Amino acid sequence: MATTPSFEDQLNLREQIARIDKTQAEIAKMTAGVAKIKIDTRFAPAQVGFAGLAAGATIVGAVVAFIQIFIR
């Protein structure tokens, strides 16, 4: 015959369920954070490359301007 759980057992079970729900919410939050970091790191090398190209173009422009000032 099945016995019904006592009131204390039901409270313990509810506490465990609440703890599990809290842990699952924390895991979901961390997973979303990791996904954001993955996206950020995927585009970081391209940002560095474009910054390098922009810096190179700026240096070339400065050299051309410097040469034009002293040649004319």
C-alpha positions in Angstrom: 0.0 0.0 0.0 1.3 3.5 -0.9 1.7 5.9 1.9 1.1 9.6 1.5 4.2 11.8 2.2 4.2 13.8 5.4 3.9 17.5 5.4 7.6 17.9 6.1 8.5 15.7 3.1 6.3 17.8 0.9 8.0 21.0 2.1 11.4 19.4 1.4 10.3 18.4 -2.1 9.0 21.9 -2.8 12.3 23.4 -1.6 14.2 21.0 -3.9 12.0 22.0 -6.8 12.5 25.7 -6.1 16.3 25.1 -5.9 16.2 23.2 -9.2 14.2 26.0 -10.9 16.6 28.6 -9.6 19.6 26.6 -10.9 18.0 26.2 -14.3 17.4 29.9 -14.5 21.0 30.6 -13.7 22.2 28.1 -16.3 20.0 29.8 -18.9 21.4 33.2 -18.0 25.0 31.9 -18.3 24.2 30.2 -21.6 22.9 33.5 -23.0 26.1 35.2 -21.8 28.3 32.7 -23.4 26.4 33.0 -26.7 26.9 36.8 -26.6 30.6 36.3 -25.9 30.9 33.9 -28.9 29.3 36.5 -31.2 31.6 39.2 -29.9 34.7 37.2 -30.4 33.7 36.1 -33.9 33.7 39.7 -35.1 36.7 40.9 -33.1 39.4 39.9 -35.7 37.5 41.7 -38.5 37.3 44.9 -36.3 41.1 44.7 -35.8 41.6 44.3 -39.5 39.4 47.2 -40.5 41.1 49.4 -37.9 44.5 48.5 -39.3 43.3 49.3 -42.8 42.0 52.7 -41.6 45.2 53.4 -39.8 47.2 52.5 -42.9 45.0 54.7 -45.1 45.5 57.6 -42.7 49.2 57.2 -42.7 49.3 57.2 -46.5 47.1 60.3 -46.7 49.4 62.1 -44.2 52.5 61.2 -46.2 50.9 62.4 -49.4 49.9 65.7 -47.8 53.3 66.1 -46.3 55.0 65.5 -49.7 52.6 67.9 -51.5 53.4 70.7 -48.9 57.2 70.4 -49.4 57.2 69.8 -53.2 55.1 72.8 -54.1 
